[in-house]
């Protein structure tokens, strides 16, 4: 169902753009600045690197000239957006942004004229609308470009047709959705959907974090790895496990090695025994989550649990080769060797290096990983700063840092984009660290941008406000730039 108010707002903005650049020039905008690329999942790729290698059409010279349009949505998107170029909807080709709201509506938005192309609402939406039962998940597109997969607060994953938004299957991945929350993005790999669960604010038991693997074609739940009572496969009644918590809730969710298909997750506070309970740990699983391949926890695991300093406040960061980074709520980022943590025996310590988060604060965001001029860069933002490192000789080397906090960063076209949840999207020269511009936007929470095909998309709003409305900001270049 089209959002009339949002469409009018977008068209009203476009009138002024027409006046400034001319209607014919604007009609040519997509051809002039589009690159015909997709952004199919959170962080762009399976590792959530948030650093596509392709040109975006947006540069340091023209980024300040971007024009913002706003789309009113039937819900708040406290997450990120995905994008498909020239997807077929209702028989026509459209450039489309897809979003999932905190109460589980999934919406397709035309990236060029801001029209709502379709809106999917789960059948029992009214039973949780306005409550604390929410999702912060980002949908994922199928490689066939005909389907997307989305989560909802009822604890289920749905396969939706891109053509009109209707559901092809619905599969629960928890038996207690009031306690087990789908907060992280979904991933698709080799015909499987990878989803993870956590808990709600306040850590109300019972719940356990787990990794669920679904068949993308049929929706069948193939396997579940439970981070507590890990000797038990499949969905379990949370109260049937004697231990609780160990949420998997990082902003990137599961990160996946594209070569091996191995799945990396990190857990939050919870019991740890190195046998069947894996609270405050990093875990490597095989591609169907049937076997643990590696694990790690800091030596002060008990202290971290006692002080609410989740290791899994952020997802594992795959830096390439044998290198992996893991942040946490204790203000530390640990550089690890994947080989050194291999095996089912418990691994404590084994850190190659430990560095502070940008402002020595909790790390709730997903760092970005950029390959540039033969170097691997890592960018991270916390509530008090943004920082960049390069990987050299098996160590992270600090390149620059500033005092501006933000959410999960994105690197595109040599520019670093960092959203300030207090309002504003900062754009930096990724290598030098100097700020180029600050694009106007409203307040938010965990929202983060995508930059693709000559456009930037960023949702506004905070899930904890429990609102049923929200805004999607879309920036694009005017013709002639």
N, C-alpha and C positions, 0 to 999 in steps of 0.2 A: 504494500500500500504506500503510495507516494506521500511524503511529508510535505504538505503544501507550504507551511511557514518557512521550512528550510529552503525549498525551491525558490520562493519569492525573495528570500534574503540573498540567495546566490545570484538570481537574475538582477536584483537591484544593484549588487556590486558590479556585475558585468556591464551595466549601462554606463558606469563611469569609466570602465576600462575601454569600452567602445569609443567613448568620447576622446580618450587620451591617445589611443593608438590606431583607431579606425577599424571598422567592422571587418573589412576584407583582410587586413593584417592579422586580426585575432583568429579568423577562421583558418588561417594558414599556420597558426601557432603549433599545433600538434605535429605537422609535417616538418616545421622548422626546427623544433627543439626536442621532439620525441626520439627515443632510441629504440623503441619496440622491444623492450626488455620486461621481464616479469620480476616480481618480488613475492615468491610463493609461500613464504613461511616467516615466522619470527626470526630476525637476524639474517634473512636472505637465504642462507644455506643450512645444511644439516648440522654444522658445527656452531651455528649462530654467530658467525664471524662478524656480521653486520658491516661487511666491507666488500661489496660487489666490485669486480675489476673493471666493469664497463663504464664508459663515459655516460654522464647523465644529462648533458646539455647545460648544467648549472656550474658556473665557475666563480673564482674569486672576483672576476671583473663584473659579473652580472647578478650575483646572488642578492645584492641589496636592492635590485630593481624588481624582485619577485612581487607579484600581486596576490594578496590573500583573499580567498573566498571562504565562506563558512556555511556548513550544512547542518541544520538542526536534525538531530536523530531522536528516535523513540527509545532512548536509553543512553547511559554513560558507558564509554569505552575506556576502561582503566587498564589498558593493555596497548597493543600495537595493531597495525593494519597490514593486510596483504594486498597484492595488486596483480592483475592479469591484463596484459595488453591485447586488445582486439579479441576479447572473449565473446562468444555467441550467447546472447540473451534475447529470448522471445523472437528469434529469427534474425536479429540484427547484431552487428559487430559493435562492441563498446570497449573502451578502456575503463576498467572497473576496480574500485577499492572495495574490499570486503572487510567487515568488522563484526565482532561479537560483543554485545553489551553485557553489563554486569548481571543482568537478569536473564540472559540467554537468548535474546533476539539476535539473529544474524541478518545483516543488511548489506545489500549490494548498492553501491553509489557510483553513478557515472562520473568519471574523473574529470570530464571536460565541461559538462553543463550542470553538474551537481544534482541531477535528478535521482530520486530513489527508484531503482530499477525493480527491486523486489525486497520483501521483508519476510523472514521466516520467524514465527513465534511458536515455541514449544506448547504442547497441548495444555499443560497444567501451569502455565505462566502465572496466572492470577493467584495461585496458591503461595508463591514465594515473592511476588513483586512487592517491593517496599520493606522486605525483611532483611535480616543479616545474611541470608542464604544467597550467596553470589558466586560469580566466577570472574577471574581476571585473565582468562585464557585468550590466546590468539589463534584463529583458525589456520588451517593448512590446506593448500591446493593439491589436488591429485595431479601427477604428471600428465594425465590425459587432457587436462584443462577443461574437463566437462563436469568435475565434481570438486566440492570442498568438504572438509570435515570440521565440525565445530562442537564445542562443549556447552553445557548448560548447568545451572545450579541443581538440577535433579540428579546429578552425578552420571549423566549419560553422554555419550558421543554420538553425533548424528552425521550421516552422509547426505549432503544436500546437492541437488542438481543445479549447476551454474545457470542452466537455461531459464529456470523460473523459481528456484529456491525450494522446491518440494523435497521432502525427506524420503530417502530410499531405504534407510534402516536406522534404527536407534538401539544402542547397546549400553546398558549401565556398566560402569567400571568401579562401582562401590555399592555395598549393601546398606550404607548409612550416610546418605548425602547430607544430612543435617550436621554431621561431624567431619566427614571426609570431603574436602574441597578440591575442585579442579582449578588451581590457580595459575598453572604454567601453560605455555603454548603446546600445541600438538605438533608431532612430526610424522612425516610419511617417508618410508624407506622400503624399497623392494616389495611393494604390495602390502606392507604392514603399517598400521597406525600405532604410534608410540605415545602413550599418555601417562601422566603421573598424578598422584594425589598427595595432598597435604592436610592441614587442619585449619581451623578458623582462629581469628584473633582471640586470645585468651586461653588457647590450648585446652579446650574442654574435652576431656576424654569421654568415651573411648574412640581412638582413631589410630591408624597406622599408615605411614607413607608406603605407597607401592607403585610398581611399574606395571602397566597393563599393555599387552600386545594384542591388537585386533587385526583380523583379516579385512583389508580395505574393500574387497569385492563383496563379501557376504555380511560383514559386520560381526562375525563370530569372534568371541573372546578366546584367543588361542592360549595365552599364558599370563600368569601374574607372578611377579617376584615381590615378596613382602619384606620390607626392611626390618620388621620385627616379626618373630616367629617365621624366619626365612626358610625353615625346614618344611613349611607348609605351602604348597602351591595352590593357585586359584584364589578367587575372592573368599575372604573369611569374614565372618561376623566379628567386628572389632572387639566386642566384649568377650569373645571366645579366646582371644590371645591375652595372657596374663599381663602383658606390657603394652604401653600406649605411647603415642607421639611419634618421633622420628619422621617428621613430614618431609616430603620432597616438594619444594615450593620455589626454587630459584627462578628468576625471570626468564631464563632460557629453557627451563625444564630439562629434559634429557638432551645431551649433546651427543652426536653420533659421528664416529670415524667413517668417512665416506669410502675408504678402501676396505676396511674389515667389516664394517657394519656394527662394530662393538658400541655398546651404549654406556655412557658415563652419566651418573647422577650423584648428587650430594644430599645428605639427610640433615635434618635439624635436630634439636634437642630430643633426647630419648635414651633409653638404656643401651649400653654397649657391653658385649661380652666377647666379641670376635668370633662367635660361633653361629648364633641364630639371631642375635640382636645387634643392629648396626646403626645406633644413633650417633649423630655428629661424625659422620664418616663420608668418604668419597668411595664410590663403588663402580667397578667396571664389570659389565655383563656382556655375554655374547649377544648376537643380533636378535635372537628370539627370547631373550631374558630367561633362559632355562638354566644357565650356569653362571656363577660368579667367576670372573677371570682375574680380578685384582681388587685391592682395597687399601684404604689408608685412613688413619685418624691421627691427630696430634697427640703427643704424649700426655698433655693435660686435658684429655677427653672429659674426665670427671668434673674438672673445674669448669670447662666450657658449658657442660650440661647444667651444673649448679647455678651458674651465673647467666643463663639464658643467652649464651653467645654461640648461636648456631653456626656450625661449619657450612651447612647448606642454605645460608641466607642468599647465596648466589650459586649459580651452576658451574660445573667444571669448564675450564677454558682450554681448548685444544690448540696448542701453539705450533703444532707441526712436529713430525718426527717423534722423538721420545719425550717431548716436553709438554707438560700440563701445568696449569696454574689453578689454584683454588683459594678464593677469598673467604671472608667470613665476617660475622658480627663483632669479632674481637679486633677489627682494624688491621688485620694482617692478610697478605697474599703470599701463599706458599708455592714455590716452584718445585715441581716433582718430576721424577723420572717414571714413566709408565712401566718400564721394565722392572724397576726397583720395587714396585708395589704389586707385581704380578703374583697370582696364586691365591688360594683360599685361606692360608694361614694369616692371622691378623698382623698388619703392618702398622706399627706406631713409629713416629718420626720419619726418617728417610727423606727429609726435605733437602733439596739442593741449595735453596736460598729462601729467605723470608724477607719481604719488603713491606713497608707500611702502605695502607690504602692512601688515596690522595690527601685526606685530611686526618688520617688516623681514626676515622669513624667507621661505623658499621657499613659493610658493603652489601647493598640490596640489589644492585644493578648488574646487568650482564656486560662485562668488558667486550670491547671490539678488537679483532685481530686483523691486521692489514699487512699484506705482502707488498713491499715497495722498494724498488731499486736494490733487490737482492737482500733486503732486510725484512725481518718480522717485527712489526710494531704491535704493542698492546696499549689500548687506551681504556681508562676506567674513570668513573665519576662516582662520588659519594655526596653526602649532604653538604660537605664543606669544601669540595675541591674537584678538579679534573687534572689528570696526569697522563703522561705518555712515557713508555719504556720501549727499548729495543732489546731483542734477544741476541746476546753475543757471548760465545764461548760457554754456553750453558748457563748464563746468568742474565738477569734482567738489569739493564742499564738505564738509569733515569735520563730522559731527554728534555722534558719540560713539565712544569706544574703551575697551576694557578689556583686562586681561592674561590672560584665559581663552582658551586655544586650543581648536580644534575642527575638525570636518569640515565638509562642505558644509551651509550653513545653510538653513533653511526658514522662510518667513513665512506665518502663517495666522491669521486672526481678530485681527490686530493684535499677535500674539505672535511672537517670534523664537525658534526652536528650534535649538540648537547642540549636537551630540553631542561629548562629550569622550572620545576613544578610550582614555583611561586609566580610564574608567568614569563614567557619569552623563550625563543629558540636561538641559542648562541651558535654562531658559525665561526670556526677557527681555520687557520692554515694548519693542516694536520702535522706537518713537519716542524714548522717554526713555533707553533703554539700561540701566535698572536691572533686576537679576536678580530674578525673582519666585519661582522655585523651582528645585530640582535633583532631577529624577526619577532614582531608583536604576536603574542598569543595569550590565552587565558591560563588560569591556574589548573593544576592537575595533581597527580599522585605518582603512579608507576608508568604513565603513558610515555611512549617513545616514538620518534619519527621514523618514516622510511623516505628514501630519496631515490627516485627512479623515473625514467622516461620523461625528464624535464619537469618533474613535479615533486613536491614534498607533501606528505600527508601526516598529520599529527592530531590525535584525539585530545580533547580537553575533558576535565572532570575527575572527580574522586569517588571511587566505589563506596567509600565509607560514609558518604553523604546519603546513600540509599535513594538516589534520584532515579526517576524513570525517563529522564530526558538528558541530552548531551549535545556536544558540538564536535564536528570534524572540521579541522582547518585544512585547506588545500591551497598551496602556493604554486603558481606557475609563472613562467616568463611571458611578458607581453611580446608581441611581434616586433621585430626590429632590434632585438637585443641578442 
